[in-house]
């Protein structure tokens, strides 16, 4: 049975912690779904982790929809969230509504995620029945304006603004809010102030849930592991080992053998 936004609300009330992981393709989505991961985020982080861009800014709606479709085919029970890419909603309210609708209608997503205090868009989408996940703190789409990847909300004024933005998103109808790159104490304060779940990434352990990029969890980071992440396996080493073994067996004539040939 597919996880719903109502399940997340109930888990918040029960004090049940949960996770969200990024997914970008069919086989990964199928595996994560079978592993019981309740939320799969088709993040615009695919720009860096899959497509090789330096930032998330070049990612297009077509690229996001391409990967969201693949994830929706692989996951049967997880809540699938499509990440609204840069300039897919900032130009106008009408543009944001149309593109959010495409995630559900074409991509097979159940909800969308929007960066920043987009209260007007959040309210409009919620009224149309399009669930919205907010995203505050370090917002990668605004990294140029932030002067780089820096912790946000470190001053009293900045922390107060983030708390106000979180409350505004909740009032506008957001069913959850991602908190990225903020001090632990602020993560705790915002979490205790909201009725909807908070999902932390570099926001301390007191948020209701945690989200990480799958590439970080699998050790596919090209040696650039963020402070807030941990690799649970060195998949880069495993892939290298498997590819090297395959190359060696083919070069030596050991594979394919008779058992792996048709007769």
Secondary structure, 3 states (H helix, E strand, C coil): CCCCHHHHHHHHHHCCCEEEEECCCHHHHHHHHHCCCCEEEECCCHHHHCCCCCCCCCCCHHHHHHHHHHHHHHCCCCEEEEECCCCCCCCCHHHHHHHHHHHHHCCCCCEEEEEECCHHHHHHHHHCCCEEEEEEECCHHHHHHHCCCCCECCCHHHHHHHHHHHHHHHHHCCCEEEEECECHHHHHHHHHHCCCEEEEECCCCCCCEEEECHHHHCCCCCCCCCCCCCCCCCHHHHHHHHHHHHHHHHHHCCCCCHHHCCC
